Amino acid sequence: MEEQHDNPILKRRRKKKLRIGRTLFTLLILAFIVAGIYSVIQYNAGKAIAKGNTIDPGSFKGDAIHPKYPTVENYLLLGVDDDGSEKSRTDTMMVLSWDKGAGEMKVISFMRDIYAEIPGYKSYKLNTAYYLNGVQTAKDTITGMFGIPIHHYAIVDFNNFESIVNIAFPDGVEIDVKKEMSEKIGVTLTPGRKRLNGKELLGYARFRADSEGDFGRVGRQQEIITAMKEEVIRPGMILAAPKLAGAISSFVHTDLTSKDEISRAVSLLMKKGAKLETMTIPVEGTYSFNTYKHAGSVIELNIEKNKEAISQFLDTQIE
């Protein structure tokens, strides 16, 4: 019988394909190693920036997930103004409602001067709740007044906000500044669309020396969240992610411990089609102004009407 041999041309082609395959595999492994080393270095650099950051939010117990809305989680987001003492007031108070099933995020901002029923204390401004007894009291106050279940929290000191922005967005965040702003914010902002660095963006978020007062300030904070979300989806963001993660691990205090939970939240924010809606409490026509000797100038609101507005906005039934 005549011995059969493979076609020499086919042999050469197979060898060439194998060499190309091995080369690509080797390059892929090297890329993973380089990316890993880069990520570790940048992560540690981020943590080093945040060294010395000390916020003690106290203990926290979140609500159970509602069986009727199993894909919805609500996060209490607090921005504190650390004046060097051990106690701080919350300059920013928001609830982020994340519907994982629908891929939607909704943000409710609460005016800090709302006259609030604080469990275990006299009624004061809402931003006093955290000052009195930490994150749990702030959570219980908002849940008690508005019926919103809160499952997790995250707190950032405004002293660190500037660093977070500069790490995440080294070219700044694009904002359309509507008017000149300078009073009590440490920077001077002129009208026009421009990219703001961390210090400028913080000043933009805190400005309230105009006729809009705190309502304008809250609106600008919501504008910043939307603008930052748009910046996050830019291709260059992936290079800043490791360093940012390191800084956030120390800058931002949260009860979340699962890396999977945090990465899922980040991936949703970076998803181009993810929706982000905002609202402010109190809603128009549901509040009045008053003054109390122990609390100063406050916003008194119609609780039921605001609860109805929140229920419609979140498309959920609240108690």
Phi, psi and omega in degrees: 000141183281129181289132181267141179233147175294151176296124181304325181294318179295322178300315181297321180294318179296318179297321180295318179296320179296318180296317179297318179298316179296320180298314179297319179297317179297316178297322179296316178297315179299320179297317178297319180296312180299315180298321179295314179297315179301315182298317181296315180299313181293322179298314179294325177296320178295318179295323180296324178297323185274001183301135178093356179288124183228108171233130177245097183281353183081186182284162180211136173228113182277167178283159176284151176297133181288127182300335179283338181230067188292342182261003184256128174233137181248133183243128174275119181251121183236135171249119184256150180253097183277114180264012180099344177274176181281345181245143181225151172264155180270115180279336179228133178225118181223155168240121175263117178258118185247112175266100185294327181292315182273347182069037183238146174234134178232134183243126175251122177259136180249129178297136186288340182268009177300132178284111193245145173274103184264117183305126178086000182222173171295165173287132178221185171296149184301325182288355178275341184302313179294321179301321184288318185203035171078192189295327181295319179291322176298317179296311182297327179294312181292317178296318181294321182281319191246357176073016181271119174291139180237125187259329182215170178218160172213134182234135174232137174279130181300336177297336181262346183302319181301315181294319180300314181297316182294328177287312185289321186230076184299338177265007179089177179242131184283124181224142174265099181283120187276335184209167176288136181224132178205330188296120174062027178236359174079358178218166174243121180248132179252155183299150177129163178276122183207168179263121184259136175279183185303314181295318180292320181293322177295318177299319178298321181289334187261346184298133175209023182270055176214186184294337180282337178055227184290333179295318178294321180298315179296320177299321179290325177297320177294323177298320180295317179301314180296317181295319179293323177299319179293324179291326184299328184277000177291145184304322183292347183299330183298330180288329181275346188302313181299315181295320179296319180299319178297317180293316182296326180300335178252326182288319186258125178262129183210159176275353180290131179240343183277122177297328179297317181297315181294318181293326178294320178295317180295318181297325178292318178298325183277352180287127188299322185271001183295134182271146175222115180245152182227153172212161180237137175248127010278155176278161184302137177081011183238017185213165174214168180255146179211170179226134176236144183301320185274344185238345182081205181284127185227168173252116176263136185229160174279104186300313186297317180295323178289325175296320178298317180296319179295316180301317179292319181295316181277348182058040177222159177271124179247154185273000000 
